[in-house]
Amino acid sequence: MLPKGVPPCYPIAVSDMPGTEIERSSYALETLYEHQDHDFVIDTVPHVIAWLPGRGEPQDQQPFLFQMDVVRPSGAEPRSMELMLDWSMEALERRDIDLRSKVARLRSGRTVDRERITENAAYGLALVAISALMPGRRVITMCKGEAPDFVLDATPGALCGVEVAGRSSGGLSALRAVRLEKGARLTARNDIAEVHLSLWCAVPRVSELYQVKP
């Protein structure tokens, strides 16, 4: 858990070698209920908690650290950082009293949602990325059957949103393949004014937040 008195999302600089700094941002999962729509959060949090521990890792291990590349407008240098995610089960249960049983069923596979755990966990983690790295922006709806998954501004002809994808393995090479495929389709859309890709991989634990447009 975060030290007492530390805000739920804060940037710090850490260094393992003299002269080398790594930007690190920490986020407490329970604060998603303050930053994003309740319905999207309550549907995705159990999947995030069930998905994150890799095979052989303790299920209560925290924090979970993602190596993350943040790429802003085309041509800008990527910004490498570390995103640390943790949570309080007690705080989350105050919002969802069935949370522990939902997580247990996802981990055991005794739910029809087991085939969608990676997809739904990626949605939850994208909400974290939006809240932590695009502060003040909120998802207002989800697109049905077309990109982007999350809509931040539904102005006709000038959509703004975030397209999401998750992979259980494959690392950055898997995420880059997704980025090339989805990015090309999003770039060709004339009705989208601004769109980002939020991509997540569980093993190894890496992520990309990539601004496709403008």
C-alpha distance (Angstrom), angle and dihedral (degrees) to the residues before:
residue distance angle dihedral
M1 . . .
L2 3.80 . .
P3 3.81 117.5 .
K4 3.80 114.9 -93.1
G5 3.78 111.7 -86.5
V6 3.80 95.5 21.2
P7 3.82 114.0 124.7
P8 3.81 116.7 -115.7
C9 3.79 94.6 -109.3
Y10 3.76 120.4 30.1
P11 3.81 136.4 150.9
I12 3.79 120.2 -129.2
A13 3.77 133.2 171.3
V14 3.78 118.6 -127.7
S15 3.76 129.3 -177.5
D16 3.79 133.0 -165.1
M17 3.80 94.3 177.5
P18 3.80 129.2 41.7
G19 3.77 110.4 -93.7
T20 3.81 93.6 12.0
E21 3.79 119.6 107.3
I22 3.78 128.0 -175.2
E23 3.77 118.9 -162.6
R24 3.79 111.9 -130.2
S25 3.79 129.0 -171.7
S26 3.81 124.4 -169.2
Y27 3.78 125.2 -155.8
A28 3.81 132.3 -174.8
L29 3.80 109.5 -142.9
E30 3.80 94.2 -143.7
T31 3.82 90.3 64.9
L32 3.80 89.3 68.7
Y33 3.80 85.8 83.9
E34 3.81 87.9 64.2
H35 3.79 96.5 42.3
Q36 3.82 103.1 40.4
D37 3.81 141.7 31.4
H38 3.81 113.3 -66.8
D39 3.82 95.0 -131.1
F40 3.80 94.8 54.1
V41 3.79 91.9 46.0
I42 3.81 98.3 47.8
D43 3.82 90.7 49.5
T44 3.81 95.3 51.6
V45 3.82 107.2 34.0
P46 3.84 95.2 77.8
H47 3.81 89.9 53.1
V48 3.80 92.5 50.0
I49 3.81 92.1 51.8
A50 3.82 93.2 45.2
W51 3.82 94.7 45.1
L52 3.77 103.6 46.3
P53 3.82 105.1 70.1
G54 3.80 107.9 80.0
R55 3.76 124.0 -143.0
G56 3.78 110.3 -65.2
E57 3.81 93.1 15.2
P58 3.81 120.8 119.5
Q59 3.80 109.5 -100.9
D60 3.79 91.8 -134.2
Q61 3.80 95.3 48.2
Q62 3.81 112.0 134.3
P63 2.94 146.7 -139.6
F64 3.80 104.0 31.4
L65 3.78 111.6 -150.5
F66 3.80 124.2 -152.2
Q67 3.79 122.5 -165.8
M68 3.78 100.4 -137.8
D69 3.79 137.7 -169.2
V70 3.80 116.5 -157.2
V71 3.80 113.9 -163.8
R72 3.78 117.7 -172.2
P73 3.82 126.0 -173.2
S74 3.79 116.8 -8.9
G75 3.79 112.7 -75.6
A76 3.80 96.1 23.3
E77 3.79 119.9 124.9
P78 3.82 113.4 -98.6
R79 3.79 114.4 -107.9
S80 3.80 112.3 -136.9
M81 3.78 117.6 -154.7
E82 3.78 144.7 149.1
L83 3.79 121.5 -112.5
M84 3.81 114.8 -159.0
L85 3.80 117.1 -162.3
D86 3.78 126.5 -169.0
W87 3.79 137.9 153.1
S88 3.77 147.5 -166.7
M89 3.81 111.5 -123.0
E90 3.80 89.1 -159.0
A91 3.81 92.2 55.3
L92 3.80 92.0 45.1
E93 3.80 92.0 48.7
R94 3.78 89.6 58.1
R95 3.81 85.4 66.3
D96 3.82 97.0 37.1
I97 3.80 116.4 23.6
D98 3.82 91.4 -172.2
L99 3.81 94.4 54.2
R100 3.82 98.4 110.9
S101 3.80 93.3 49.5
K102 3.82 91.4 47.6
V103 3.81 91.3 51.4
A104 3.82 91.8 46.4
R105 3.81 91.8 51.8
L106 3.80 92.1 48.5
R107 3.80 91.7 49.9
S108 3.81 92.4 47.6
G109 3.81 93.6 44.7
R110 3.81 92.3 -124.0
T111 3.80 94.8 134.7
V112 3.79 136.0 72.8
D113 3.81 86.8 -123.7
R114 3.81 91.8 69.4
E115 3.82 91.0 95.5
R116 3.81 90.3 55.7
I117 3.79 100.2 45.1
T118 3.83 94.0 107.0
E119 3.81 92.5 46.6
N120 3.80 94.5 47.3
A121 3.81 93.8 42.5
A122 3.81 88.3 53.8
Y123 3.81 89.3 52.5
G124 3.79 89.8 53.1
L125 3.79 92.7 47.1
A126 3.80 90.6 48.3
L127 3.81 87.6 56.3
V128 3.80 87.0 53.6
A129 3.81 91.5 50.7
I130 3.80 92.4 48.6
S131 3.81 91.5 49.0
A132 3.80 96.0 43.5
L133 3.80 101.6 37.8
M134 3.82 103.0 25.1
P135 3.81 98.1 41.6
G136 3.78 117.0 -163.6
R137 3.80 95.1 21.3
R138 3.80 118.7 117.2
V139 3.77 134.3 -167.6
I140 3.80 108.1 -117.7
T141 3.81 99.9 -178.3
M142 3.80 144.9 -18.9
C143 3.78 125.8 -111.6
K144 3.80 116.4 -119.6
G145 3.78 114.7 -132.4
E146 3.79 96.9 -16.8
A147 3.78 141.9 66.2
P148 2.93 140.4 -54.9
D149 3.81 100.1 51.7
F150 3.81 95.5 -158.6
V151 3.80 120.3 40.6
L152 3.80 119.2 -152.1
D153 3.82 96.0 173.1
A154 3.81 122.2 17.8
T155 3.81 98.0 -166.0
P156 3.84 105.2 149.8
G157 3.78 111.1 -107.7
A158 3.81 91.7 9.2
L159 3.79 106.8 63.6
C160 3.78 119.5 173.6
G161 3.77 119.7 -160.9
V162 3.78 154.7 120.3
E163 3.81 126.0 -99.1
V164 3.81 113.9 -152.0
A165 3.80 136.4 -155.2
G166 3.79 135.7 167.0
R167 3.80 134.1 -164.5
S168 3.78 126.9 -167.7
S169 3.82 92.1 -146.0
G170 3.78 142.4 -5.7
G171 3.80 100.4 85.7
L172 3.78 123.6 -142.9
S173 3.80 94.0 -20.3
A174 3.82 89.8 60.5
L175 3.80 91.6 46.8
R176 3.80 92.7 48.3
A177 3.81 90.6 53.2
V178 3.81 88.9 53.4
R179 3.79 90.9 46.3
L180 3.81 93.1 53.4
E181 3.79 93.0 48.1
K182 3.80 98.1 43.9
G183 3.79 94.7 35.1
A184 3.80 93.3 58.6
R185 3.81 92.2 51.7
L186 3.79 93.3 46.6
T187 3.80 93.2 47.8
A188 3.81 90.0 55.4
R189 3.82 92.7 54.7
N190 3.81 110.6 103.3
D191 3.81 92.8 -169.1
I192 3.82 93.9 63.1
A193 3.80 118.5 84.6
E194 3.80 98.4 175.8
V195 3.79 130.5 11.7
H196 3.80 136.9 165.5
L197 3.80 131.8 -166.4
S198 3.82 116.6 -134.4
L199 3.81 107.9 -165.7
W200 3.82 127.3 -179.7
C201 3.80 136.7 -173.6
A202 3.81 124.9 -171.8
V203 3.83 100.1 -159.0
P204 2.95 109.9 60.9
R205 3.80 94.3 17.8
V206 3.81 102.3 -122.4
S207 3.79 136.1 138.8
E208 3.79 143.3 -174.4
L209 3.80 129.7 -153.2
Y210 3.79 102.9 -168.1
Q211 3.78 125.4 -178.9
V212 3.80 106.9 -143.4
K213 3.82 98.6 174.5
P214 2.94 142.2 63.0
